[in-house]
Amino acid sequence: MVVVLAVLWLLPSRSGRVPRLPVVDSPAAALAVRVVLVLVSLAALWFVVRAGHTGAQVAWSDVVQQSRGLPHGGE
C-alpha cells in the first residue's frame, strides 16, 4: 500500500503538477487512522513472530528428538 501511494504521489498529473497526498483535517479521523495503524502493525508483528517460532520448531524438532536418545543429552 505504501509503494502504491508513493508511486501515485511521484507520478506527475496531467496538469504537470505533482499531486498531493490527501490530508486528514479532522483530529478524530487522524486519531482513528493512528490507532488502526498501530493495531495493524502489532498484528503484523505477532504473525511474524508466530511464523518464525513455528518454523524454528519444525526445523529443530528432529535435532531435539535425536539428542534425547544420546547418553549425554542432558537427562
PDB file with SEQRES, HELIX, SHEET and CRYST1 records, atoms N, CA, C and O in Angstrom:
SEQRES   1 A   75  MET VAL VAL VAL LEU ALA VAL LEU TRP LEU LEU PRO SER          
SEQRES   2 A   75  ARG SER GLY ARG VAL PRO ARG LEU PRO VAL VAL ASP SER          
SEQRES   3 A   75  PRO ALA ALA ALA LEU ALA VAL ARG VAL VAL LEU VAL LEU          
SEQRES   4 A   75  VAL SER LEU ALA ALA LEU TRP PHE VAL VAL ARG ALA GLY          
SEQRES   5 A   75  HIS THR GLY ALA GLN VAL ALA TRP SER ASP VAL VAL GLN          
SEQRES   6 A   75  GLN SER ARG GLY LEU PRO HIS GLY GLY GLU                      
HELIX    1 AA1 VAL A    2  LEU A   10  1                                   9    
HELIX    2 AA2 PRO A   27  ARG A   68  1                                  42    
CRYST1    1.000    1.000    1.000  90.00  90.00  90.00 P 1           1          
ATOM      1  N   MET A   1       0.824  -1.180   0.000  1.00  0.00           N  
ATOM      2  CA  MET A   1       0.000   0.000   0.000  1.00  0.00           C  
ATOM      3  C   MET A   1       0.876   1.255   0.000  1.00  0.00           C  
ATOM      4  O   MET A   1       0.561   2.238  -0.671  1.00  0.00           O  
ATOM      5  N   VAL A   2       1.958   1.218   0.743  1.00  0.00           N  
ATOM      6  CA  VAL A   2       2.853   2.363   0.798  1.00  0.00           C  
ATOM      7  C   VAL A   2       3.502   2.591  -0.562  1.00  0.00           C  
ATOM      8  O   VAL A   2       3.650   3.731  -1.004  1.00  0.00           O  
ATOM      9  N   VAL A   3       3.888   1.503  -1.224  1.00  0.00           N  
ATOM     10  CA  VAL A   3       4.517   1.627  -2.538  1.00  0.00           C  
ATOM     11  C   VAL A   3       3.542   2.230  -3.543  1.00  0.00           C  
ATOM     12  O   VAL A   3       3.919   3.101  -4.327  1.00  0.00           O  
ATOM     13  N   VAL A   4       2.295   1.773  -3.525  1.00  0.00           N  
ATOM     14  CA  VAL A   4       1.285   2.315  -4.442  1.00  0.00           C  
ATOM     15  C   VAL A   4       1.073   3.803  -4.184  1.00  0.00           C  
ATOM     16  O   VAL A   4       1.007   4.591  -5.128  1.00  0.00           O  
ATOM     17  N   LEU A   5       0.966   4.190  -2.928  1.00  0.00           N  
ATOM     18  CA  LEU A   5       0.802   5.608  -2.606  1.00  0.00           C  
ATOM     19  C   LEU A   5       2.019   6.428  -3.047  1.00  0.00           C  
ATOM     20  O   LEU A   5       1.872   7.545  -3.543  1.00  0.00           O  
ATOM     21  N   ALA A   6       3.205   5.875  -2.865  1.00  0.00           N  
ATOM     22  CA  ALA A   6       4.410   6.596  -3.282  1.00  0.00           C  
ATOM     23  C   ALA A   6       4.449   6.778  -4.791  1.00  0.00           C  
ATOM     24  O   ALA A   6       4.805   7.849  -5.282  1.00  0.00           O  
ATOM     25  N   VAL A   7       4.080   5.725  -5.534  1.00  0.00           N  
ATOM     26  CA  VAL A   7       4.067   5.822  -6.994  1.00  0.00           C  
ATOM     27  C   VAL A   7       3.030   6.845  -7.441  1.00  0.00           C  
ATOM     28  O   VAL A   7       3.314   7.671  -8.308  1.00  0.00           O  
ATOM     29  N   LEU A   8       1.845   6.802  -6.866  1.00  0.00           N  
ATOM     30  CA  LEU A   8       0.821   7.765  -7.238  1.00  0.00           C  
ATOM     31  C   LEU A   8       1.234   9.194  -6.896  1.00  0.00           C  
ATOM     32  O   LEU A   8       0.900  10.130  -7.622  1.00  0.00           O  
ATOM     33  N   TRP A   9       1.953   9.360  -5.802  1.00  0.00           N  
ATOM     34  CA  TRP A   9       2.384  10.681  -5.396  1.00  0.00           C  
ATOM     35  C   TRP A   9       3.500  11.210  -6.296  1.00  0.00           C  
ATOM     36  O   TRP A   9       3.564  12.405  -6.587  1.00  0.00           O  
ATOM     37  N   LEU A  10       4.384  10.297  -6.737  1.00  0.00           N  
ATOM     38  CA  LEU A  10       5.529  10.725  -7.528  1.00  0.00           C  
ATOM     39  C   LEU A  10       5.211  10.905  -9.014  1.00  0.00           C  
ATOM     40  O   LEU A  10       5.895  11.660  -9.705  1.00  0.00           O  
ATOM     41  N   LEU A  11       4.190  10.224  -9.502  1.00  0.00           N  
ATOM     42  CA  LEU A  11       3.832  10.388 -10.909  1.00  0.00           C  
ATOM     43  C   LEU A  11       3.219  11.770 -11.137  1.00  0.00           C  
ATOM     44  O   LEU A  11       2.346  12.195 -10.380  1.00  0.00           O  
ATOM     45  N   PRO A  12       3.668  12.459 -12.161  1.00  0.00           N  
ATOM     46  CA  PRO A  12       3.073  13.775 -12.419  1.00  0.00           C  
ATOM     47  C   PRO A  12       1.648  13.624 -12.943  1.00  0.00           C  
ATOM     48  O   PRO A  12       1.331  12.671 -13.656  1.00  0.00           O  
ATOM     49  N   SER A  13       0.807  14.568 -12.583  1.00  0.00           N  
ATOM     50  CA  SER A  13      -0.571  14.534 -13.067  1.00  0.00           C  
ATOM     51  C   SER A  13      -0.620  15.091 -14.485  1.00  0.00           C  
ATOM     52  O   SER A  13       0.398  15.535 -15.017  1.00  0.00           O  
ATOM     53  N   ARG A  14      -1.793  15.068 -15.092  1.00  0.00           N  
ATOM     54  CA  ARG A  14      -1.941  15.582 -16.454  1.00  0.00           C  
ATOM     55  C   ARG A  14      -1.676  17.077 -16.531  1.00  0.00           C  
ATOM     56  O   ARG A  14      -1.322  17.596 -17.589  1.00  0.00           O  
ATOM     57  N   SER A  15      -1.845  17.759 -15.424  1.00  0.00           N  
ATOM     58  CA  SER A  15      -1.609  19.205 -15.419  1.00  0.00           C  
ATOM     59  C   SER A  15      -0.124  19.528 -15.275  1.00  0.00           C  
ATOM     60  O   SER A  15       0.266  20.693 -15.357  1.00  0.00           O  
ATOM     61  N   GLY A  16       0.703  18.511 -15.062  1.00  0.00           N  
ATOM     62  CA  GLY A  16       2.130  18.746 -14.922  1.00  0.00           C  
ATOM     63  C   GLY A  16       2.574  18.924 -13.483  1.00  0.00           C  
ATOM     64  O   GLY A  16       3.772  18.964 -13.204  1.00  0.00           O  
ATOM     65  N   ARG A  17       1.624  19.031 -12.568  1.00  0.00           N  
ATOM     66  CA  ARG A  17       1.961  19.187 -11.156  1.00  0.00           C  
ATOM     67  C   ARG A  17       1.980  17.836 -10.478  1.00  0.00           C  
ATOM     68  O   ARG A  17       1.289  16.908 -10.898  1.00  0.00           O  
ATOM     69  N   VAL A  18       2.757  17.730  -9.451  1.00  0.00           N  
ATOM     70  CA  VAL A  18       2.779  16.505  -8.647  1.00  0.00           C  
ATOM     71  C   VAL A  18       1.580  16.552  -7.714  1.00  0.00           C  
ATOM     72  O   VAL A  18       1.419  17.515  -6.964  1.00  0.00           O  
ATOM     73  N   PRO A  19       0.721  15.509  -7.749  1.00  0.00           N  
ATOM     74  CA  PRO A  19      -0.454  15.540  -6.868  1.00  0.00           C  
ATOM     75  C   PRO A  19      -0.045  15.398  -5.408  1.00  0.00           C  
ATOM     76  O   PRO A  19       0.940  14.740  -5.075  1.00  0.00           O  
ATOM     77  N   ARG A  20      -0.820  16.024  -4.566  1.00  0.00           N  
ATOM     78  CA  ARG A  20      -0.581  15.935  -3.133  1.00  0.00           C  
ATOM     79  C   ARG A  20      -1.347  14.762  -2.551  1.00  0.00           C  
ATOM     80  O   ARG A  20      -2.417  14.393  -3.035  1.00  0.00           O  
ATOM     81  N   LEU A  21      -0.781  14.186  -1.506  1.00  0.00           N  
ATOM     82  CA  LEU A  21      -1.487  13.137  -0.792  1.00  0.00           C  
ATOM     83  C   LEU A  21      -2.651  13.764  -0.039  1.00  0.00           C  
ATOM     84  O   LEU A  21      -2.570  14.922   0.368  1.00  0.00           O  
ATOM     85  N   PRO A  22      -3.728  13.015   0.151  1.00  0.00           N  
ATOM     86  CA  PRO A  22      -4.862  13.587   0.883  1.00  0.00           C  
ATOM     87  C   PRO A  22      -4.482  13.905   2.330  1.00  0.00           C  
ATOM     88  O   PRO A  22      -3.706  13.187   2.960  1.00  0.00           O  
ATOM     89  N   VAL A  23      -5.034  14.967   2.823  1.00  0.00           N  
ATOM     90  CA  VAL A  23      -4.762  15.416   4.190  1.00  0.00           C  
ATOM     91  C   VAL A  23      -6.028  15.214   5.019  1.00  0.00           C  
ATOM     92  O   VAL A  23      -7.131  15.549   4.588  1.00  0.00           O  
ATOM     93  N   VAL A  24      -5.848  14.666   6.202  1.00  0.00           N  
ATOM     94  CA  VAL A  24      -6.971  14.473   7.107  1.00  0.00           C  
ATOM     95  C   VAL A  24      -7.086  15.716   7.970  1.00  0.00           C  
ATOM     96  O   VAL A  24      -6.172  16.047   8.726  1.00  0.00           O  
ATOM     97  N   ASP A  25      -8.224  16.409   7.853  1.00  0.00           N  
ATOM     98  CA  ASP A  25      -8.420  17.651   8.602  1.00  0.00           C  
ATOM     99  C   ASP A  25      -9.008  17.427   9.994  1.00  0.00           C  
ATOM    100  O   ASP A  25      -8.809  18.242  10.894  1.00  0.00           O  
ATOM    101  N   SER A  26      -9.726  16.331  10.166  1.00  0.00           N  
ATOM    102  CA  SER A  26     -10.400  16.075  11.425  1.00  0.00           C  
ATOM    103  C   SER A  26      -9.446  15.423  12.428  1.00  0.00           C  
ATOM    104  O   SER A  26      -8.809  14.422  12.101  1.00  0.00           O  
ATOM    105  N   PRO A  27      -9.333  15.969  13.640  1.00  0.00           N  
ATOM    106  CA  PRO A  27      -8.473  15.337  14.652  1.00  0.00           C  
ATOM    107  C   PRO A  27      -8.957  13.935  15.026  1.00  0.00           C  
ATOM    108  O   PRO A  27      -8.146  13.052  15.305  1.00  0.00           O  
ATOM    109  N   ALA A  28     -10.257  13.733  15.030  1.00  0.00           N  
ATOM    110  CA  ALA A  28     -10.787  12.409  15.367  1.00  0.00           C  
ATOM    111  C   ALA A  28     -10.420  11.394  14.295  1.00  0.00           C  
ATOM    112  O   ALA A  28     -10.070  10.259  14.615  1.00  0.00           O  
ATOM    113  N   ALA A  29     -10.495  11.784  13.033  1.00  0.00           N  
ATOM    114  CA  ALA A  29     -10.130  10.880  11.942  1.00  0.00           C  
ATOM    115  C   ALA A  29      -8.635  10.583  11.965  1.00  0.00           C  
ATOM    116  O   ALA A  29      -8.221   9.452  11.714  1.00  0.00           O  
ATOM    117  N   ALA A  30      -7.829  11.590  12.265  1.00  0.00           N  
ATOM    118  CA  ALA A  30      -6.384  11.379  12.353  1.00  0.00           C  
ATOM    119  C   ALA A  30      -6.044  10.413  13.483  1.00  0.00           C  
ATOM    120  O   ALA A  30      -5.175   9.554  13.331  1.00  0.00           O  
ATOM    121  N   LEU A  31      -6.727  10.554  14.614  1.00  0.00           N  
ATOM    122  CA  LEU A  31      -6.512   9.641  15.736  1.00  0.00           C  
ATOM    123  C   LEU A  31      -6.935   8.226  15.363  1.00  0.00           C  
ATOM    124  O   LEU A  31      -6.242   7.262  15.689  1.00  0.00           O  
ATOM    125  N   ALA A  32      -8.067   8.099  14.683  1.00  0.00           N  
ATOM    126  CA  ALA A  32      -8.550   6.779  14.267  1.00  0.00           C  
ATOM    127  C   ALA A  32      -7.552   6.118  13.317  1.00  0.00           C  
ATOM    128  O   ALA A  32      -7.298   4.918  13.422  1.00  0.00           O  
ATOM    129  N   VAL A  33      -6.994   6.884  12.403  1.00  0.00           N  
ATOM    130  CA  VAL A  33      -6.002   6.334  11.472  1.00  0.00           C  
ATOM    131  C   VAL A  33      -4.764   5.878  12.229  1.00  0.00           C  
ATOM    132  O   VAL A  33      -4.210   4.823  11.921  1.00  0.00           O  
ATOM    133  N   ARG A  34      -4.325   6.645  13.205  1.00  0.00           N  
ATOM    134  CA  ARG A  34      -3.156   6.263  14.004  1.00  0.00           C  
ATOM    135  C   ARG A  34      -3.414   4.981  14.794  1.00  0.00           C  
ATOM    136  O   ARG A  34      -2.559   4.097  14.856  1.00  0.00           O  
ATOM    137  N   VAL A  35      -4.598   4.888  15.396  1.00  0.00           N  
ATOM    138  CA  VAL A  35      -4.931   3.696  16.183  1.00  0.00           C  
ATOM    139  C   VAL A  35      -4.976   2.466  15.285  1.00  0.00           C  
ATOM    140  O   VAL A  35      -4.443   1.415  15.640  1.00  0.00           O  
ATOM    141  N   VAL A  36      -5.607   2.594  14.132  1.00  0.00           N  
ATOM    142  CA  VAL A  36      -5.680   1.462  13.193  1.00  0.00           C  
ATOM    143  C   VAL A  36      -4.279   1.075  12.735  1.00  0.00           C  
ATOM    144  O   VAL A  36      -3.969  -0.113  12.640  1.00  0.00           O  
ATOM    145  N   LEU A  37      -3.436   2.051  12.450  1.00  0.00           N  
ATOM    146  CA  LEU A  37      -2.071   1.775  12.018  1.00  0.00           C  
ATOM    147  C   LEU A  37      -1.288   1.024  13.090  1.00  0.00           C  
ATOM    148  O   LEU A  37      -0.563   0.079  12.778  1.00  0.00           O  
ATOM    149  N   VAL A  38      -1.426   1.430  14.334  1.00  0.00           N  
ATOM    150  CA  VAL A  38      -0.735   0.739  15.431  1.00  0.00           C  
ATOM    151  C   VAL A  38      -1.254  -0.685  15.576  1.00  0.00           C  
ATOM    152  O   VAL A  38      -0.465  -1.614  15.745  1.00  0.00           O  
ATOM    153  N   LEU A  39      -2.560  -0.868  15.512  1.00  0.00           N  
ATOM    154  CA  LEU A  39      -3.136  -2.213  15.644  1.00  0.00           C  
ATOM    155  C   LEU A  39      -2.695  -3.134  14.510  1.00  0.00           C  
ATOM    156  O   LEU A  39      -2.359  -4.295  14.743  1.00  0.00           O  
ATOM    157  N   VAL A  40      -2.698  -2.620  13.294  1.00  0.00           N  
ATOM    158  CA  VAL A  40      -2.257  -3.427  12.152  1.00  0.00           C  
ATOM    159  C   VAL A  40      -0.776  -3.760  12.280  1.00  0.00           C  
ATOM    160  O   VAL A  40      -0.363  -4.870  11.944  1.00  0.00           O  
ATOM    161  N   SER A  41       0.025  -2.819  12.760  1.00  0.00           N  
ATOM    162  CA  SER A  41       1.453  -3.069  12.951  1.00  0.00           C  
ATOM    163  C   SER A  41       1.686  -4.151  14.006  1.00  0.00           C  
ATOM    164  O   SER A  41       2.528  -5.030  13.824  1.00  0.00           O  
ATOM    165  N   LEU A  42       0.946  -4.083  15.094  1.00  0.00           N  
ATOM    166  CA  LEU A  42       1.088  -5.099  16.139  1.00  0.00           C  
ATOM    167  C   LEU A  42       0.639  -6.473  15.646  1.00  0.00           C  
ATOM    168  O   LEU A  42       1.261  -7.483  15.972  1.00  0.00           O  
ATOM    169  N   ALA A  43      -0.430  -6.515  14.867  1.00  0.00           N  
ATOM    170  CA  ALA A  43      -0.889  -7.793  14.309  1.00  0.00           C  
ATOM    171  C   ALA A  43       0.157  -8.364  13.352  1.00  0.00           C  
ATOM    172  O   ALA A  43       0.417  -9.567  13.368  1.00  0.00           O  
ATOM    173  N   ALA A  44       0.753  -7.521  12.527  1.00  0.00           N  
ATOM    174  CA  ALA A  44       1.793  -7.988  11.608  1.00  0.00           C  
ATOM    175  C   ALA A  44       2.999  -8.520  12.377  1.00  0.00           C  
ATOM    176  O   ALA A  44       3.566  -9.551  12.014  1.00  0.00           O  
ATOM    177  N   LEU A  45       3.388  -7.819  13.435  1.00  0.00           N  
ATOM    178  CA  LEU A  45       4.498  -8.284  14.263  1.00  0.00           C  
ATOM    179  C   LEU A  45       4.175  -9.625  14.898  1.00  0.00           C  
ATOM    180  O   LEU A  45       5.029 -10.511  14.932  1.00  0.00           O  
ATOM    181  N   TRP A  46       2.958  -9.792  15.400  1.00  0.00           N  
ATOM    182  CA  TRP A  46       2.552 -11.052  16.020  1.00  0.00           C  
ATOM    183  C   TRP A  46       2.624 -12.194  15.012  1.00  0.00           C  
ATOM    184  O   TRP A  46       3.109 -13.277  15.340  1.00  0.00           O  
ATOM    185  N   PHE A  47       2.147 -11.963  13.789  1.00  0.00           N  
ATOM    186  CA  PHE A  47       2.193 -13.008  12.768  1.00  0.00           C  
ATOM    187  C   PHE A  47       3.628 -13.361  12.390  1.00  0.00           C  
ATOM    188  O   PHE A  47       3.925 -14.531  12.149  1.00  0.00           O  
ATOM    189  N   VAL A  48       4.516 -12.385  12.333  1.00  0.00           N  
ATOM    190  CA  VAL A  48       5.915 -12.659  12.006  1.00  0.00           C  
ATOM    191  C   VAL A  48       6.563 -13.486  13.109  1.00  0.00           C  
ATOM    192  O   VAL A  48       7.282 -14.444  12.824  1.00  0.00           O  
ATOM    193  N   VAL A  49       6.317 -13.127  14.354  1.00  0.00           N  
ATOM    194  CA  VAL A  49       6.892 -13.873  15.476  1.00  0.00           C  
ATOM    195  C   VAL A  49       6.351 -15.294  15.503  1.00  0.00           C  
ATOM    196  O   VAL A  49       7.116 -16.240  15.690  1.00  0.00           O  
ATOM    197  N   ARG A  50       5.049 -15.459  15.320  1.00  0.00           N  
ATOM    198  CA  ARG A  50       4.457 -16.804  15.323  1.00  0.00           C  
ATOM    199  C   ARG A  50       4.988 -17.656  14.177  1.00  0.00           C  
ATOM    200  O   ARG A  50       5.272 -18.839  14.364  1.00  0.00           O  
ATOM    201  N   ALA A  51       5.125 -17.064  12.993  1.00  0.00           N  
ATOM    202  CA  ALA A  51       5.658 -17.809  11.850  1.00  0.00           C  
ATOM    203  C   ALA A  51       7.104 -18.213  12.100  1.00  0.00           C  
ATOM    204  O   ALA A  51       7.498 -19.335  11.782  1.00  0.00           O  
ATOM    205  N   GLY A  52       7.887 -17.322  12.659  1.00  0.00           N  
ATOM    206  CA  GLY A  52       9.277 -17.654  12.971  1.00  0.00           C  
ATOM    207  C   GLY A  52       9.384 -18.738  14.019  1.00  0.00           C  
ATOM    208  O   GLY A  52      10.213 -19.640  13.899  1.00  0.00           O  
ATOM    209  N   HIS A  53       8.555 -18.662  15.044  1.00  0.00           N  
ATOM    210  CA  HIS A  53       8.583 -19.671  16.102  1.00  0.00           C  
ATOM    211  C   HIS A  53       8.161 -21.032  15.558  1.00  0.00           C  
ATOM    212  O   HIS A  53       8.782 -22.048  15.871  1.00  0.00           O  
ATOM    213  N   THR A  54       7.110 -21.055  14.747  1.00  0.00           N  
ATOM    214  CA  THR A  54       6.645 -22.313  14.161  1.00  0.00           C  
ATOM    215  C   THR A  54       7.710 -22.896  13.240  1.00  0.00           C  
ATOM    216  O   THR A  54       7.960 -24.101  13.259  1.00  0.00           O  
ATOM    217  N   GLY A  55       8.329 -22.051  12.444  1.00  0.00           N  
ATOM    218  CA  GLY A  55       9.393 -22.521  11.560  1.00  0.00           C  
ATOM    219  C   GLY A  55      10.572 -23.075  12.334  1.00  0.00           C  
ATOM    220  O   GLY A  55      11.149 -24.089  11.942  1.00  0.00           O  
ATOM    221  N   ALA A  56      10.937 -22.429  13.420  1.00  0.00           N  
ATOM    222  CA  ALA A  56      12.041 -22.922  14.244  1.00  0.00           C  
ATOM    223  C   ALA A  56      11.691 -24.260  14.882  1.00  0.00           C  
ATOM    224  O   ALA A  56      12.540 -25.149  14.958  1.00  0.00           O  
ATOM    225  N   GLN A  57      10.465 -24.412  15.337  1.00  0.00           N  
ATOM    226  CA  GLN A  57      10.050 -25.686  15.917  1.00  0.00           C  
ATOM    227  C   GLN A  57      10.138 -26.804  14.892  1.00  0.00           C  
ATOM    228  O   GLN A  57      10.619 -27.894  15.204  1.00  0.00           O  
ATOM    229  N   VAL A  58       9.685 -26.550  13.686  1.00  0.00           N  
ATOM    230  CA  VAL A  58       9.729 -27.569  12.637  1.00  0.00           C  
ATOM    231  C   VAL A  58      11.174 -27.886  12.266  1.00  0.00           C  
ATOM    232  O   VAL A  58      11.531 -29.051  12.096  1.00  0.00           O  
ATOM    233  N   ALA A  59      11.999 -26.857  12.140  1.00  0.00           N  
ATOM    234  CA  ALA A  59      13.380 -27.060  11.715  1.00  0.00           C  
ATOM    235  C   ALA A  59      14.211 -27.798  12.764  1.00  0.00           C  
ATOM    236  O   ALA A  59      15.075 -28.601  12.412  1.00  0.00           O  
ATOM    237  N   TRP A  60      13.961 -27.536  14.045  1.00  0.00           N  
ATOM    238  CA  TRP A  60      14.782 -28.107  15.094  1.00  0.00           C  
ATOM    239  C   TRP A  60      14.164 -29.315  15.787  1.00  0.00           C  
ATOM    240  O   TRP A  60      14.794 -29.894  16.671  1.00  0.00           O  
ATOM    241  N   SER A  61      12.957 -29.710  15.414  1.00  0.00           N  
ATOM    242  CA  SER A  61      12.300 -30.814  16.114  1.00  0.00           C  
ATOM    243  C   SER A  61      13.070 -32.126  15.965  1.00  0.00           C  
ATOM    244  O   SER A  61      13.144 -32.896  16.923  1.00  0.00           O  
ATOM    245  N   ASP A  62      13.646 -32.403  14.787  1.00  0.00           N  
ATOM    246  CA  ASP A  62      14.391 -33.643  14.614  1.00  0.00           C  
ATOM    247  C   ASP A  62      15.702 -33.621  15.406  1.00  0.00           C  
ATOM    248  O   ASP A  62      16.151 -34.668  15.871  1.00  0.00           O  
ATOM    249  N   VAL A  63      16.320 -32.451  15.567  1.00  0.00           N  
ATOM    250  CA  VAL A  63      17.553 -32.342  16.339  1.00  0.00           C  
ATOM    251  C   VAL A  63      17.270 -32.603  17.810  1.00  0.00           C  
ATOM    252  O   VAL A  63      18.056 -33.280  18.473  1.00  0.00           O  
ATOM    253  N   VAL A  64      16.183 -32.091  18.329  1.00  0.00           N  
ATOM    254  CA  VAL A  64      15.819 -32.295  19.729  1.00  0.00           C  
ATOM    255  C   VAL A  64      15.495 -33.759  19.975  1.00  0.00           C  
ATOM    256  O   VAL A  64      15.909 -34.322  20.988  1.00  0.00           O  
ATOM    257  N   GLN A  65      14.767 -34.376  19.073  1.00  0.00           N  
ATOM    258  CA  GLN A  65      14.411 -35.785  19.230  1.00  0.00           C  
ATOM    259  C   GLN A  65      15.643 -36.676  19.184  1.00  0.00           C  
ATOM    260  O   GLN A  65      15.726 -37.651  19.931  1.00  0.00           O  
ATOM    261  N   GLN A  66      16.600 -36.358  18.318  1.00  0.00           N  
ATOM    262  CA  GLN A  66      17.829 -37.159  18.235  1.00  0.00           C  
ATOM    263  C   GLN A  66      18.688 -36.975  19.474  1.00  0.00           C  
ATOM    264  O   GLN A  66      19.329 -37.926  19.922  1.00  0.00           O  
ATOM    265  N   SER A  67      18.715 -35.785  20.033  1.00  0.00           N  
ATOM    266  CA  SER A  67      19.571 -35.531  21.205  1.00  0.00           C  
ATOM    267  C   SER A  67      19.042 -36.216  22.455  1.00  0.00           C  
ATOM    268  O   SER A  67      19.804 -36.494  23.381  1.00  0.00           O  
ATOM    269  N   ARG A  68      17.755 -36.488  22.489  1.00  0.00           N  
ATOM    270  CA  ARG A  68      17.186 -37.154  23.675  1.00  0.00           C  
ATOM    271  C   ARG A  68      17.647 -38.599  23.787  1.00  0.00           C  
ATOM    272  O   ARG A  68      17.676 -39.151  24.887  1.00  0.00           O  
ATOM    273  N   GLY A  69      18.006 -39.217  22.677  1.00  0.00           N  
ATOM    274  CA  GLY A  69      18.449 -40.594  22.703  1.00  0.00           C  
ATOM    275  C   GLY A  69      19.913 -40.761  23.099  1.00  0.00           C  
ATOM    276  O   GLY A  69      20.345 -41.873  23.402  1.00  0.00           O  
ATOM    277  N   LEU A  70      20.671 -39.686  23.100  1.00  0.00           N  
ATOM    278  CA  LEU A  70      22.084 -39.766  23.433  1.00  0.00           C  
ATOM    279  C   LEU A  70      22.276 -39.790  24.946  1.00  0.00           C  
ATOM    280  O   LEU A  70      21.492 -39.175  25.670  1.00  0.00           O  
ATOM    281  N   PRO A  71      23.306 -40.489  25.443  1.00  0.00           N  
ATOM    282  CA  PRO A  71      23.525 -40.562  26.897  1.00  0.00           C  
ATOM    283  C   PRO A  71      23.889 -39.225  27.507  1.00  0.00           C  
ATOM    284  O   PRO A  71      23.618 -39.015  28.690  1.00  0.00           O  
ATOM    285  N   HIS A  72      24.493 -38.305  26.761  1.00  0.00           N  
ATOM    286  CA  HIS A  72      24.875 -37.012  27.317  1.00  0.00           C  
ATOM    287  C   HIS A  72      23.894 -35.933  26.875  1.00  0.00           C  
ATOM    288  O   HIS A  72      24.274 -34.770  26.743  1.00  0.00           O  
ATOM    289  N   GLY A  73      22.645 -36.301  26.646  1.00  0.00           N  
ATOM    290  CA  GLY A  73      21.644 -35.372  26.173  1.00  0.00           C  
ATOM    291  C   GLY A  73      21.098 -34.441  27.232  1.00  0.00           C  
ATOM    292  O   GLY A  73      20.167 -33.684  26.960  1.00  0.00           O  
ATOM    293  N   GLY A  74      21.644 -34.476  28.416  1.00  0.00           N  
ATOM    294  CA  GLY A  74      21.229 -33.545  29.444  1.00  0.00           C  
ATOM    295  C   GLY A  74      20.223 -34.139  30.417  1.00  0.00           C  
ATOM    296  O   GLY A  74      19.721 -33.426  31.286  1.00  0.00           O  
ATOM    297  N   GLU A  75      19.922 -35.403  30.297  1.00  0.00           N  
ATOM    298  CA  GLU A  75      18.962 -36.012  31.242  1.00  0.00           C  
ATOM    299  C   GLU A  75      19.667 -36.946  32.173  1.00  0.00           C  
ATOM    300  O   GLU A  75      19.033 -37.552  33.037  1.00  0.00           O  
TER     301      GLU A  75                                                      
END                                                                             
